Amino acid sequence: MTDRYGPDVLAAGSARAHRRPTSVPTPAERGLVVEEVTTGWVGAVVRVEKSGGEHVVVLEDRRGRTRTFRLGPGFWVDGRPVELVAPRAAAPTGPRRTASGSVAAPDQRARVAVGSRIWVEGKHDAELVEKVWGDDLRAEGVVVELLDGVDHLVDALRGFRPEPSRRVGVLVDHLVPGSKEQRIAEEALRAAPAGTVLVLGHPYVDVWQAVRPERVGLRTWPTIERGTEWKRGILRELGWPADDQADVARAWQRILRSVRSYTDLEPSLLGRVEELIDFVTAP
């Protein structure tokens, strides 16, 4: 007999029966935004690592806070359940390249430090140069040193006593015409033997601006009013904690993590650093 009322839509096996969505295996690629369903934590994937013999994923929320979760099911992406799995390492298709885009020599080891140096103004400058050009500098044996500001550059050069085999390349923030930094750079060049010192710089107030703004979710770096501490002003514009120096330090580490290679930096910094490396490594 034909069922005059049609099949039961809730009966087991019915094509129209409610089915629970199936978690789709999804690689935990850096930058993927996920929600952990048990806690409701929403964050972008920072990294996948091993802990206690199992893989875990580190998620960073919009305020820069991080939490660690075990890989597997229990996550949502774009409203759909997923099972996070460790991303596969891409098979090399050509010569390995450093973060600066240079071809890395096989089994390359750091050389003994040469006499020449690259000087930068502060810790953040040094960490950014290391992240992008560190492999290249170690291969050349060039050490990057901190100046802790450019005001005492002339005295530092007199103490170093540069010569043709001991050159100094200096990277300066906010090196623009008419600035204090430009006057100091000109005085430094007069105080050293010709051809032994090269002072170059970028136009930014701080090296943070040399990172492309889209890496931290901005279209452009905001303009901060005069009289406001620049970094604190930037953090407030971003909606990040800005109460003390610890907040500034955490923010910089977050910005630095967003830099993957030279493609995440502005050309106005790239060209200057490359020129300094060429200067201190020239025969």
C-alpha positions in Angstrom: 0.0 0.0 0.0 1.1 3.5 -0.7 1.6 5.7 2.4 -1.0 8.5 1.8 1.0 10.8 4.1 4.4 10.3 2.6 7.6 9.2 4.4 8.4 10.4 7.9 10.9 13.2 7.5 12.4 12.4 11.0 12.7 8.7 10.4 16.2 7.2 10.5 17.6 6.8 7.0 15.3 9.4 5.5 17.1 11.7 3.0 15.5 14.6 4.8 16.4 13.6 8.3 18.5 16.1 10.2 22.2 15.3 10.0 24.9 16.7 12.2 27.5 18.6 10.2 30.7 16.7 9.7 34.0 18.3 10.7 36.2 18.9 7.7 40.0 18.3 8.1 41.6 21.8 7.7 45.3 22.6 7.9 46.1 25.1 10.7 47.8 27.6 8.4 49.2 30.8 9.9 46.6 33.6 9.9 43.5 31.3 9.7 40.8 32.7 12.0 39.1 29.9 14.0 36.8 29.6 17.0 37.3 27.0 19.7 33.8 25.8 20.5 34.3 24.8 24.1 35.6 28.1 25.3 34.4 30.4 22.5 37.9 31.7 22.0 38.3 33.3 18.6 41.8 33.9 17.2 44.2 33.7 14.3 46.6 30.8 14.1 50.0 31.9 15.1 51.9 28.6 14.9 51.6 24.9 15.3 54.1 23.2 17.6 54.7 20.0 19.6 54.0 19.9 23.3 54.0 16.8 25.5 54.3 14.6 22.5 51.2 16.0 20.7 50.6 18.8 18.2 49.0 22.0 19.6 47.9 25.2 17.9 48.5 28.7 19.3 45.7 31.2 18.6 46.0 35.0 19.0 42.9 37.1 19.6 42.4 40.7 18.4 43.9 42.1 21.6 47.1 40.2 21.1 46.4 37.6 23.8 47.3 33.9 23.0 45.9 30.5 24.1 47.0 27.0 23.2 44.7 24.2 22.2 45.2 20.6 21.1 44.8 20.0 17.4 41.8 18.0 16.3 38.0 18.5 16.1 36.2 21.2 18.1 36.8 24.3 16.0 34.7 26.4 13.7 35.8 28.3 10.6 33.3 30.7 8.9 30.5 29.0 10.9 31.4 25.5 9.9 32.9 22.7 12.0 36.5 21.8 11.2 39.1 19.4 12.4 42.4 21.3 12.6 45.4 19.3 11.4 49.1 20.2 11.2 49.9 21.9 7.9 52.2 20.0 5.6 55.5 21.4 4.8 55.7 22.5 1.2 58.1 20.4 -0.8 61.0 22.6 -2.1 60.7 23.4 -5.7 64.0 25.2 -6.1 66.8 26.8 -4.2 66.0 27.8 -0.7 65.7 31.5 -0.2 66.3 33.6 2.9 63.7 36.0 4.2 65.5 38.8 2.3 65.0 36.9 -1.0 68.6 35.9 -1.4 69.5 32.3 -2.5 70.8 30.4 0.6 73.9 28.5 0.1 73.6 24.8 1.0 74.7 23.9 4.6 75.6 27.5 5.1 77.2 28.3 8.4 77.9 31.7 10.0 81.3 33.2 9.3 83.7 34.6 11.8 82.7 38.2 12.4 84.5 40.7 10.1 85.7 44.1 11.2 82.9 46.1 9.6 79.6 46.8 11.4 76.0 47.9 10.8 74.7 50.2 13.5 71.0 50.7 14.1 69.2 53.1 16.5 67.4 50.7 18.8 66.3 47.2 19.7 63.3 47.1 17.4 65.4 48.1 14.4 67.9 45.4 15.2 65.2 42.7 15.6 63.6 43.6 12.3 66.9 43.5 10.4 67.7 40.2 12.0 64.4 38.7 11.0 64.7 39.6 7.4 68.5 39.8 6.8 69.9 37.6 9.6 70.8 34.7 7.4 72.6 37.0 4.9 74.5 38.8 7.6 75.7 35.7 9.3 76.9 34.3 6.0 78.9 37.5 5.5 80.1 37.7 9.1 78.6 41.1 9.7 77.4 42.1 13.2 74.5 44.4 13.8 75.0 46.7 16.9 72.7 49.1 18.8 73.4 52.8 19.0 70.6 53.4 21.5 69.7 56.6 19.6 71.6 58.6 17.0 72.5 61.6 19.1 76.0 60.2 20.1 76.8 58.9 16.6 79.9 61.1 16.2 81.4 60.0 19.5 80.7 56.4 18.7 82.5 56.7 15.4 85.5 58.3 17.1 85.7 55.4 19.5 85.3 52.8 16.8 87.9 54.5 14.5 86.6 53.2 11.1 89.1 52.5 8.3 88.8 50.9 4.8 88.8 47.4 6.3 86.5 48.4 9.2 83.6 50.2 7.7 80.4 51.3 9.5 77.0 51.4 7.9 74.4 53.3 10.0 70.6 53.0 9.7 68.8 56.1 11.0 65.1 56.6 11.7 63.4 59.7 10.3 66.3 60.8 8.1 64.6 63.6 6.1 65.9 67.0 4.8 66.2 69.6 7.5 65.9 67.1 10.4 68.1 66.8 13.4 69.0 63.3 12.1 70.3 64.7 8.8 72.5 67.2 10.6 74.0 64.5 12.8 74.6 62.3 9.7 76.4 65.1 7.9 78.6 65.7 10.9 79.4 62.0 11.2 80.6 61.8 7.6 82.9 64.8 8.2 84.3 63.2 11.3 85.3 59.9 9.6 87.9 59.1 6.9 86.3 59.3 3.4 84.7 56.1 2.3 84.6 54.4 5.7 81.1 55.4 6.9 77.8 55.4 5.2 74.7 56.8 6.9 71.3 56.0 5.4 67.8 56.1 6.7 64.1 55.8 6.1 61.5 58.6 6.4 59.4 57.1 9.1 59.1 58.3 12.7 59.7 54.8 13.9 60.8 51.5 12.2 57.3 50.1 13.0 56.0 52.1 10.0 58.4 50.2 7.7 56.2 47.2 8.2 53.4 47.3 5.6 50.2 48.4 7.5 48.0 45.6 6.1 50.1 43.1 8.1 48.5 44.5 11.3 45.1 45.1 9.8 45.5 48.8 8.7 45.1 50.5 5.4 47.7 53.1 6.4 49.6 53.9 9.5 47.6 56.6 11.4 48.9 60.1 12.0 49.6 60.8 15.7 49.1 64.2 17.1 52.2 66.1 18.3 52.7 65.8 22.0 51.4 62.2 22.1 54.0 59.5 22.5 54.0 57.9 19.1 53.9 54.2 19.9 51.2 54.6 22.6 49.2 56.6 20.1 49.5 53.9 17.5 48.4 51.2 20.0 45.3 53.2 20.9 44.4 53.7 17.2 44.7 49.9 16.8 42.7 49.2 19.9 45.5 47.4 21.6 46.5 47.7 25.2 48.7 50.9 25.7 49.0 51.3 29.4 52.7 50.8 30.0 56.0 49.8 28.4 55.1 46.1 28.6 52.2 46.7 26.3 54.5 48.4 23.8 56.9 45.5 24.0 54.1 42.9 23.4 52.7 45.0 20.5 56.1 45.1 18.8 56.5 41.3 19.1 53.0 41.0 17.5 54.1 43.3 14.7 57.4 41.5 14.3 55.6 38.1 14.1 53.5 39.4 11.2 56.7 40.0 9.1 57.4 36.8 7.0 59.9 38.1 4.5 61.1 41.2 2.7 57.7 41.4 0.9 56.1 42.6 4.2 58.4 45.7 4.4 58.3 49.0 2.6 60.7 49.6 -0.2 62.1 52.7 1.5 63.6 50.5 4.2 64.5 47.5 1.9 66.7 49.5 -0.4 68.6 51.3 2.5 69.4 48.1 4.3 70.5 46.3 1.1 72.8 49.3 0.3 74.3 49.2 3.8 75.0 45.5 3.5 76.7 46.0 0.2 78.8 48.9 1.6 80.2 46.9 4.6 80.8 43.8 2.6 82.5 45.3 -0.4 86.1 44.3 -1.0 
